[in-house]
Amino acid sequence: MPKNRRNFETEASKRPRIPNPRDGELLGVVVEIFGGEHMTVKGANGILYMGLIRGKIKKRMWCRAGDLVVIVPWDFETKSAERKPKAHIVWRYTKTQETWLSNHNYISQEFLQELQNI
């Protein structure tokens, strides 16, 4: 390859990651942090989840309360009334990506209001 060749960013690489409903992914907001990789996340469906940051990205991603994240609920866990269902946190959006998602109508207005209240 010639040395003067540049890597131009494509339009797809500039866009933030969008949750894929076929993979069971949901948008969520971090409500409370317990320490380590454990936190409470409120999903777009209104359910509170015990969120765990995946081991692959544990050292690379730092979440705060009020951050918009992508979660994947566990489907193999048994449901019980006294415990919250668990979910993996697979992506955290920056504030710039949050505004892009809201401007392009990927986030509902009700969920956006909840995001601002936290």
N, CA, C and O of each residue as an XYZ file, in Angstrom:
472
protein
N       0.821     -1.176      0.000
C       0.000      0.000      0.000
C       0.868      1.242      0.000
O       1.901      1.279      0.668
N       0.460      2.256     -0.739
C       1.239      3.490     -0.728
C       1.158      4.176      0.631
O       0.156      4.065      1.338
N       2.213      4.876      0.982
C       2.269      5.529      2.287
C       1.334      6.722      2.403
O       0.899      7.067      3.501
N       1.022      7.355      1.271
C       0.203      8.558      1.342
C      -1.295      8.279      1.314
O      -2.094      9.212      1.227
N      -1.683      7.025      1.386
C      -3.102      6.675      1.390
C      -3.706      6.964      2.759
O      -3.158      6.553      3.782
N      -4.823      7.663      2.779
C      -5.476      8.035      4.031
C      -6.662      7.119      4.297
O      -7.270      6.574      3.376
N      -6.969      6.967      5.553
C      -8.155      6.214      5.955
C      -9.293      7.207      6.150
O      -9.341      7.908      7.160
N     -10.195      7.268      5.202
C     -11.333      8.156      5.314
C     -12.444      7.442      6.060
O     -12.723      6.267      5.823
N     -13.079      8.184      6.976
C     -14.186      7.609      7.728
C     -15.423      7.555      6.843
O     -15.724      8.501      6.115
N     -16.119      6.459      6.913
C     -17.360      6.342      6.172
C     -18.501      6.899      7.016
O     -18.331      7.132      8.213
N     -19.641      7.108      6.410
C     -20.802      7.624      7.129
C     -21.265      6.647      8.201
O     -21.728      7.072      9.260
N     -21.147      5.349      7.947
C     -21.589      4.343      8.921
C     -20.704      4.330     10.161
O     -21.193      4.041     11.253
N     -19.424      4.632     10.027
C     -18.537      4.612     11.188
C     -18.735      5.842     12.077
O     -18.340      5.811     13.242
N     -19.332      6.923     11.568
C     -19.579      8.118     12.362
C     -20.824      7.982     13.228
O     -20.929      8.642     14.262
N     -21.763      7.142     12.825
C     -23.012      6.993     13.566
C     -22.791      6.165     14.830
O     -21.961      5.256     14.838
N     -23.535      6.478     15.908
C     -23.433      5.660     17.119
C     -24.105      4.302     16.925
O     -24.905      4.109     16.010
N     -23.763      3.384     17.797
C     -24.308      2.032     17.741
C     -25.785      2.063     18.130
O     -26.156      2.669     19.135
N     -26.623      1.406     17.326
C     -28.062      1.367     17.564
C     -28.411     -0.022     18.103
O     -27.934     -1.020     17.563
N     -29.247     -0.113     19.174
C     -29.631     -1.432     19.680
C     -30.388     -2.230     18.632
O     -31.202     -1.684     17.887
N     -30.114     -3.516     18.584
C     -30.744     -4.401     17.616
C     -31.800     -5.239     18.335
O     -31.445     -6.084     19.156
N     -33.096     -5.029     18.049
C     -34.127     -5.788     18.764
C     -34.081     -7.283     18.474
O     -34.562     -8.077     19.283
N     -33.510     -7.687     17.333
C     -33.424     -9.127     17.027
C     -32.457     -9.830     17.963
O     -32.609    -11.021     18.237
N     -31.457     -9.098     18.459
C     -30.501     -9.680     19.390
C     -30.961     -9.549     20.835
O     -30.250     -9.972     21.747
N     -32.141     -8.969     21.059
C     -32.673     -8.815     22.402
C     -32.096     -7.629     23.146
O     -32.164     -7.597     24.375
N     -31.531     -6.653     22.452
C     -30.931     -5.506     23.097
C     -31.972     -4.424     23.376
O     -32.934     -4.259     22.627
N     -31.758     -3.694     24.466
C     -32.636     -2.603     24.881
C     -31.809     -1.384     25.254
O     -30.638     -1.502     25.614
N     -32.418     -0.225     25.167
C     -31.804      0.967     25.734
C     -32.101      0.991     27.222
O     -33.149      0.513     27.657
N     -31.193      1.541     27.997
C     -31.398      1.652     29.430
C     -30.675      2.863     29.986
O     -29.797      3.434     29.338
N     -31.056      3.246     31.191
C     -30.417      4.361     31.891
C     -29.895      3.841     33.221
O     -30.611      3.153     33.949
N     -28.643      4.169     33.539
C     -28.056      3.768     34.814
C     -28.693      4.607     35.907
O     -28.636      5.836     35.869
N     -29.303      3.938     36.884
C     -30.003      4.628     37.967
C     -29.123      4.715     39.210
O     -29.019      5.776     39.826
N     -28.491      3.606     39.578
C     -27.713      3.549     40.809
C     -26.514      2.636     40.605
O     -26.613      1.615     39.923
N     -25.380      3.004     41.199
C     -24.166      2.200     41.082
C     -23.858      1.598     42.450
O     -23.861      2.298     43.463
N     -23.593      0.289     42.467
C     -23.318     -0.410     43.715
C     -21.838     -0.658     43.946
O     -21.445     -0.995     45.064
N     -21.013     -0.505     42.934
C     -19.588     -0.765     43.064
C     -19.169     -1.880     42.130
O     -19.956     -2.765     41.795
N     -17.939     -1.823     41.725
C     -17.460     -2.809     40.769
C     -18.174     -2.650     39.449
O     -18.235     -1.554     38.892
N     -18.707     -3.731     38.957
C     -19.431     -3.666     37.690
C     -20.933     -3.818     37.883
O     -21.648     -4.016     36.901
N     -21.437     -3.735     39.102
C     -22.857     -3.900     39.390
C     -23.558     -2.551     39.470
O     -23.066     -1.626     40.117
N     -24.714     -2.441     38.808
C     -25.506     -1.219     38.849
C     -26.951     -1.520     38.516
O     -27.256     -2.534     37.889
N     -27.844     -0.634     38.938
C     -29.253     -0.750     38.591
C     -29.493      0.035     37.313
O     -29.094      1.193     37.194
N     -30.156     -0.620     36.349
C     -30.434     -0.002     35.050
C     -31.931     -0.088     34.800
O     -32.533     -1.152     34.944
N     -32.533      1.049     34.422
C     -33.946      1.046     34.051
C     -34.029      0.926     32.546
O     -33.545      1.793     31.818
N     -34.647     -0.156     32.075
C     -34.759     -0.405     30.648
C     -35.847      0.433     30.002
O     -36.687      1.017     30.686
N     -35.823      0.484     28.683
C     -36.823      1.243     27.930
C     -38.213      0.630     28.098
O     -39.213      1.305     27.854
N     -38.291     -0.638     28.511
C     -39.578     -1.285     28.741
C     -40.117     -1.031     30.149
O     -41.190     -1.528     30.492
N     -39.385     -0.261     30.975
C     -39.854      0.110     32.300
C     -39.423     -0.826     33.417
O     -39.771     -0.586     34.573
N     -38.691     -1.867     33.121
C     -38.259     -2.843     34.126
C     -36.895     -2.439     34.667
O     -36.021     -2.016     33.910
N     -36.712     -2.571     35.993
C     -35.406     -2.337     36.609
C     -34.584     -3.616     36.529
O     -35.055     -4.686     36.917
N     -33.363     -3.510     36.030
C     -32.461     -4.650     35.881
C     -31.237     -4.461     36.763
O     -30.824     -3.333     37.036
N     -30.657     -5.579     37.209
C     -29.350     -5.550     37.849
C     -28.338     -5.655     36.716
O     -28.143     -6.732     36.153
N     -27.693     -4.537     36.381
C     -26.787     -4.495     35.240
C     -25.380     -4.901     35.627
O     -24.874     -4.507     36.677
N     -24.757     -5.686     34.777
C     -23.380     -6.119     34.954
C     -22.599     -5.759     33.699
O     -23.020     -6.088     32.590
N     -21.465     -5.084     33.864
C     -20.639     -4.770     32.708
C     -19.942     -6.047     32.273
O     -19.357     -6.756     33.091
N     -20.009     -6.335     30.983
C     -19.383     -7.551     30.456
C     -17.893     -7.560     30.750
O     -17.251     -6.510     30.740
N     -17.349     -8.719     31.007
C     -15.938     -8.854     31.344
C     -15.003     -8.385     30.257
O     -13.900     -7.922     30.546
N     -15.423     -8.496     29.016
C     -14.603     -8.101     27.884
C     -14.324     -6.596     27.870
O     -13.264     -6.167     27.416
N     -15.271     -5.794     28.366
C     -15.121     -4.346     28.324
C     -15.097     -3.716     29.714
O     -15.268     -2.504     29.847
N     -14.890     -4.517     30.736
C     -14.972     -4.054     32.123
C     -13.964     -2.941     32.421
O     -14.324     -1.954     33.063
N     -12.743     -3.071     31.982
C     -11.705     -2.077     32.269
C     -11.762     -0.883     31.325
O     -11.145      0.145     31.603
N     -12.483     -0.993     30.221
C     -12.510      0.061     29.214
C     -13.693      1.010     29.352
O     -13.656      2.118     28.815
N     -14.732      0.603     30.054
C     -15.957      1.389     30.104
C     -16.273      1.760     31.550
O     -16.342      0.899     32.427
N     -16.464      3.051     31.780
C     -16.817      3.539     33.100
C     -18.172      4.202     33.012
O     -18.370      5.107     32.201
N     -19.106      3.764     33.835
C     -20.478      4.294     33.795
C     -20.752      5.134     35.024
O     -20.243      4.861     36.110
N     -21.567      6.164     34.835
C     -22.056      7.003     35.919
C     -23.570      6.962     35.923
O     -24.191      6.520     34.956
N     -24.165      7.425     37.017
C     -25.624      7.490     37.090
C     -26.122      8.475     36.037
O     -25.586      9.576     35.911
N     -27.142      8.084     35.286
C     -27.704      8.924     34.245
C     -27.171      8.629     32.856
O     -27.630      9.235     31.888
N     -26.212      7.714     32.727
C     -25.673      7.371     31.415
C     -26.651      6.501     30.637
O     -27.340      5.656     31.209
N     -26.701      6.714     29.346
C     -27.523      5.903     28.437
C     -26.689      4.716     27.988
O     -25.575      4.887     27.492
N     -27.228      3.503     28.162
C     -26.488      2.286     27.847
C     -27.355      1.336     27.017
O     -28.573      1.496     26.934
N     -26.710      0.358     26.412
C     -27.396     -0.730     25.726
C     -27.256     -1.964     26.609
O     -26.150     -2.322     27.013
N     -28.383     -2.616     26.911
C     -28.358     -3.805     27.760
C     -28.924     -5.000     27.009
O     -29.734     -4.860     26.092
N     -28.471     -6.189     27.428
C     -28.993     -7.450     26.902
C     -29.483     -8.257     28.097
O     -28.663     -8.801     28.837
N     -30.820     -8.354     28.312
C     -31.341     -9.119     29.449
C     -30.993    -10.601     29.341
O     -30.932    -11.164     28.248
N     -30.770    -11.214     30.489
C     -30.479    -12.642     30.531
C     -31.768    -13.395     30.266
O     -32.791    -13.111     30.891
N     -31.734    -14.351     29.348
C     -32.920    -15.153     29.073
C     -32.878    -16.500     29.780
O     -33.884    -17.209     29.812
N     -31.739    -16.863     30.343
C     -31.602    -18.164     30.975
C     -31.838    -18.117     32.472
O     -31.799    -19.161     33.124
N     -32.082    -16.940     33.043
C     -32.276    -16.806     34.475
C     -33.723    -17.106     34.847
O     -34.643    -16.746     34.113
N     -33.923    -17.760     35.979
C     -35.279    -18.015     36.455
C     -35.845    -16.745     37.068
O     -35.134    -16.006     37.750
N     -37.109    -16.498     36.828
C     -37.767    -15.295     37.333
C     -38.166    -15.499     38.787
O     -38.710    -16.538     39.160
N     -37.883    -14.477     39.603
C     -38.331    -14.520     40.993
C     -38.789    -13.117     41.386
O     -38.306    -12.123     40.844
N     -39.715    -13.048     42.323
C     -40.324    -11.772     42.695
C     -39.394    -10.918     43.551
O     -39.451     -9.690     43.479
N     -38.535    -11.546     44.361
C     -37.729    -10.758     45.290
C     -36.438    -10.231     44.672
O     -35.800     -9.354     45.255
N     -36.036    -10.740     43.509
C     -34.795    -10.277     42.886
C     -35.073     -9.608     41.551
O     -36.029     -9.954     40.856
N     -34.229     -8.648     41.202
C     -34.328     -7.993     39.900
C     -33.765     -8.917     38.827
O     -32.817     -9.657     39.091
N     -34.327     -8.887     37.628
C     -33.711     -9.654     36.541
C     -32.354     -9.040     36.199
O     -32.137     -7.846     36.403
N     -31.458     -9.850     35.686
C     -30.107     -9.393     35.381
C     -29.943     -9.145     33.889
O     -30.652     -9.712     33.057
N     -28.987     -8.281     33.580
C     -28.711     -7.944     32.184
C     -27.247     -7.538     32.056
O     -26.659     -6.991     32.989
N     -26.669     -7.811     30.894
C     -25.313     -7.365     30.592
C     -25.366     -5.976     29.981
O     -26.233     -5.686     29.157
N     -24.444     -5.124     30.382
C     -24.285     -3.808     29.768
C     -23.217     -3.967     28.694
O     -22.076     -4.323     28.991
N     -23.594     -3.700     27.440
C     -22.668     -3.955     26.338
C     -22.178     -2.678     25.658
O     -21.247     -2.739     24.856
N     -22.778     -1.526     25.954
C     -22.369     -0.287     25.305
C     -22.815      0.900     26.134
O     -23.897      0.878     26.720
N     -21.987      1.944     26.191
C     -22.342      3.196     26.855
C     -22.214      4.316     25.835
O     -21.206      4.421     25.136
N     -23.249      5.156     25.756
C     -23.246      6.268     24.822
C     -22.629      7.505     25.454
O     -22.775      7.737     26.654
N     -21.939      8.295     24.645
C     -21.452      9.597     25.089
C     -22.600     10.600     24.976
O     -23.643     10.289     24.400
N     -22.411     11.785     25.516
C     -23.463     12.808     25.453
C     -23.730     13.230     24.005
O     -24.873     13.510     23.642
N     -22.692     13.275     23.188
C     -22.866     13.628     21.779
C     -23.701     12.576     21.059
O     -24.562     12.912     20.246
N     -23.450     11.306     21.355
C     -24.224     10.231     20.744
C     -25.667     10.248     21.228
O     -26.577      9.926     20.465
N     -25.890     10.624     22.496
C     -27.259     10.724     23.011
C     -28.049     11.788     22.254
O     -29.212     11.570     21.915
N     -27.432     12.930     21.988
C     -28.138     13.974     21.246
C     -28.399     13.540     19.816
O     -29.443     13.875     19.256
N     -27.470     12.796     19.203
C     -27.683     12.292     17.844
C     -28.865     11.332     17.818
O     -29.704     11.404     16.920
N     -28.936     10.436     18.794
C     -30.040      9.474     18.866
C     -31.370     10.173     19.078
O     -32.373      9.784     18.479
N     -31.399     11.201     19.923
C     -32.654     11.910     20.156
C     -33.059     12.739     18.937
O     -34.249     12.848     18.640
N     -32.097     13.321     18.232
C     -32.416     14.101     17.040
C     -32.922     13.236     15.891
O     -33.706     13.707     15.067
N     -32.492     11.990     15.821
C     -32.907     11.076     14.759
C     -34.019     10.131     15.206
O     -34.289      9.134     14.537
N     -34.671     10.437     16.339
C     -35.854      9.722     16.856
C     -35.614      8.249     17.141
O     -36.499      7.426     16.905
N     -34.440      7.899     17.642
C     -34.197      6.540     18.106
C     -34.581      6.376     19.569
O     -34.734      5.256     20.054
N     -34.741      7.514     20.282
C     -35.140      7.499     21.682
C     -36.520      8.138     21.770
O     -36.736      9.223     21.228
N     -37.459      7.474     22.450
C     -38.798      8.051     22.598
C     -38.737      9.243     23.552
O     -37.832      9.339     24.381
N     -39.692     10.136     23.428
C     -39.715     11.353     24.243
C     -39.936     11.038     25.725
O     -39.377     11.716     26.586
N     -40.747     10.014     26.033
C     -40.978      9.638     27.432
C     -39.689      9.137     28.082
O     -39.378      9.477     29.224
N     -38.948      8.325     27.332
C     -37.690      7.791     27.851
C     -36.662      8.905     27.997
O     -35.850      8.879     28.922
N     -36.689      9.875     27.102
C     -35.779     11.009     27.163
C     -36.062     11.867     28.394
O     -35.132     12.387     29.011
N     -37.344     12.018     28.759
C     -37.695     12.759     29.961
C     -37.180     12.050     31.210
O     -36.680     12.693     32.133
N     -37.304     10.725     31.237
C     -36.772      9.947     32.379
C     -35.265     10.071     32.468
O     -34.703     10.116     33.562
N     -34.608     10.128     31.314
C     -33.158     10.256     31.264
C     -32.728     11.582     31.856
O     -31.705     11.642     32.538
N     -33.477     12.649     31.618
C     -33.124     13.967     32.143
C     -33.465     14.114     33.613
O     -32.869     14.945     34.298
N     -34.420     13.320     34.125
C     -34.813     13.422     35.531
C     -33.822     12.749     36.464
O     -33.808     13.045     37.658
N     -33.004     11.862     35.952
C     -32.059     11.117     36.821
C     -30.826     11.932     37.097
O     -29.928     11.473     37.803
